Structures are given as structure tokens and as C-alpha cells.
Amino acid sequence: QVHLVESGGGYVQAGGSLRLSCAASGRTFSNYAAGWFRQAPGQEREFVAAISRNGVNTYYTDSVEGRFTISRDNAKNTLYLHMNTLKSEDTAVYYCAADWRASTMLVYSTSEDYDYWGQGTQVTVSS
């Protein structure tokens, strides 16, 4: 199995930026499709962004399209989420997720698509 550890969360003012990282270990990360999800207090976990195994294809939820960028460095076994123009409604615990997939090109956008999850990192955006 693959082990995931997020980092890079913190406190930022609205309009600011953060970069989240997710370090993968235990298996060849390039064999795993990956994504980011978030959960705000009192709300269900929601999809944020996904990336294919080879990093070519990405997909975003509408609320972050144009502000967030998901990327990966398979040589470093690391997944990233670059977050710009942050808003108070982006405040949440952010989780990275991964799942072994045969396809190098497909992206996956539901929680049920992923077997492996990190422990989460808190992002707080003040208005």
C-alpha cells in the first residue's frame, strides 16, 4: 500500500496563497492516480482536484477552477496543490488521496475512487 503525508497548511489572509504537498511512500507513486479533497467544519468531505497518473490530465471542482493547480512530481513521489486567491470559504482540512490505476490518463473525482488517504492538513483563510 501507499502511505501519504500532507504538509504546507497554515493560516493565510484572504487573497493569499499556499502550496500543499503530499509525500507518498511504500509503492511506486506513478502507478497511482491522485487527488485532493477537503472537509470544512460541519460539512461533508468534498472533491477539490484530481490528476492522472502521468500528470497530463487534471480536473477541478468549479469553486477552485482558475485559482488552484494540482500537479505531481513522480520522481519525487510528491503531489502538490497550489492555491491562489484564497477565500474564507476555502478554510478546511485538506486531504490527499491516491489509488492504484491501470490507466495513465484518467482522473477520478469521488471519495469512493480512492483507497489511500493522508491524515490531513488544516488551511485557515481569514477574511
C-alpha positions as CSV (number, residue, x, y, z in Angstrom):
1,Q,0.0,0.0,0.0
2,V,1.0,3.6,-0.3
3,H,1.4,5.9,2.7
4,L,0.5,9.6,2.3
5,V,1.6,12.6,4.4
6,E,0.4,16.1,3.8
7,S,2.2,19.3,4.7
8,G,2.0,23.0,3.9
9,G,-1.2,24.0,5.6
10,G,-1.5,27.1,7.7
11,Y,-3.1,30.4,8.3
12,V,-3.3,33.0,5.5
13,Q,-5.3,36.1,4.8
14,A,-7.9,36.2,2.0
15,G,-6.3,36.7,-1.3
16,G,-3.1,35.0,-0.3
17,S,-1.5,31.7,-1.5
18,L,-0.4,28.4,-0.1
19,R,1.2,25.3,-1.5
20,L,0.2,21.9,-0.1
21,S,2.4,18.9,-0.5
22,C,1.7,15.2,-0.2
23,A,4.6,12.9,0.2
24,A,4.0,9.3,-0.9
25,S,5.9,6.3,0.2
26,G,5.7,2.5,0.1
27,R,4.9,2.0,-3.5
28,T,5.7,3.4,-6.9
29,F,3.7,6.7,-6.9
30,S,3.5,6.9,-10.7
31,N,1.2,3.9,-10.6
32,Y,-1.4,5.8,-8.6
33,A,-4.0,8.4,-9.7
34,A,-4.3,11.1,-7.1
35,G,-6.5,13.9,-5.8
36,W,-7.2,16.5,-3.2
37,F,-10.3,16.7,-1.0
38,R,-11.3,19.0,1.8
39,Q,-13.7,19.0,4.7
40,A,-14.9,22.1,6.4
41,P,-16.4,22.0,10.0
42,G,-19.9,20.6,10.0
43,Q,-19.7,19.7,6.3
44,E,-19.1,16.5,4.3
45,R,-15.7,15.9,2.6
46,E,-15.7,17.3,-0.9
47,F,-13.7,16.9,-4.0
48,V,-11.2,19.6,-4.9
49,A,-8.9,18.4,-7.7
50,A,-7.6,15.3,-9.4
51,I,-4.7,14.4,-11.5
52,S,-3.9,11.4,-13.7
53,R,-1.0,9.0,-13.1
54,N,1.1,10.7,-15.7
55,G,0.2,14.2,-14.7
56,V,-1.2,15.1,-18.1
57,N,-4.9,15.3,-17.2
58,T,-6.4,17.3,-14.3
59,Y,-9.9,18.1,-13.1
60,Y,-11.2,20.7,-10.6
61,T,-14.3,21.4,-8.8
62,D,-15.9,24.6,-10.1
63,S,-15.3,26.7,-7.0
64,V,-11.5,26.4,-7.3
65,E,-11.1,26.3,-11.1
66,G,-8.6,29.0,-12.1
67,R,-7.4,29.5,-8.6
68,F,-5.9,26.1,-7.6
69,T,-3.5,24.0,-9.6
70,I,-2.8,20.3,-8.9
71,S,0.5,18.9,-10.0
72,R,2.8,15.9,-9.2
73,D,6.4,15.0,-9.4
74,N,6.6,11.3,-9.8
75,A,10.4,11.3,-9.5
76,K,10.0,12.8,-6.0
77,N,6.8,10.8,-5.1
78,T,5.0,14.0,-4.3
79,L,1.6,15.5,-5.1
80,Y,1.0,19.3,-4.9
81,L,-1.8,21.7,-4.6
82,H,-1.0,25.3,-5.4
83,M,-3.7,27.5,-4.0
84,N,-4.0,31.2,-5.1
85,T,-6.5,33.9,-4.4
86,L,-7.7,32.1,-1.3
87,K,-11.1,32.8,0.1
88,S,-12.6,32.3,3.6
89,E,-14.7,29.5,2.1
90,D,-11.6,27.6,1.3
91,T,-11.0,27.1,5.0
92,A,-11.0,23.3,5.7
93,V,-8.8,20.3,6.4
94,Y,-7.3,19.2,3.1
95,Y,-6.6,15.6,2.4
96,C,-4.6,14.0,-0.4
97,A,-5.8,10.6,-1.8
98,A,-4.4,8.0,-4.1
99,D,-5.5,4.8,-5.8
100,W,-3.7,2.3,-8.0
101,R,-5.0,2.5,-11.5
102,A,-4.1,0.8,-14.8
103,S,-4.9,3.9,-16.8
104,T,-2.2,6.6,-17.0
105,M,-4.7,9.2,-18.4
106,L,-7.9,9.0,-16.4
107,V,-8.8,11.2,-13.4
108,Y,-11.1,10.3,-10.5
109,S,-13.3,12.7,-8.6
110,T,-15.2,10.9,-5.9
111,S,-14.1,9.7,-2.5
112,E,-15.1,6.1,-3.4
113,D,-12.5,6.1,-6.1
114,Y,-9.6,6.3,-3.6
115,D,-8.3,3.7,-1.2
116,Y,-5.4,5.6,0.4
117,W,-5.7,8.8,2.3
118,G,-3.4,11.2,4.2
119,Q,-4.1,12.5,7.7
120,G,-5.0,15.9,6.5
121,T,-3.6,19.4,6.9
122,Q,-5.5,22.5,8.1
123,V,-5.9,25.5,5.9
124,T,-7.4,28.6,7.5
125,V,-8.2,31.7,5.5
126,S,-9.1,34.9,7.3
127,S,-11.4,37.4,5.7
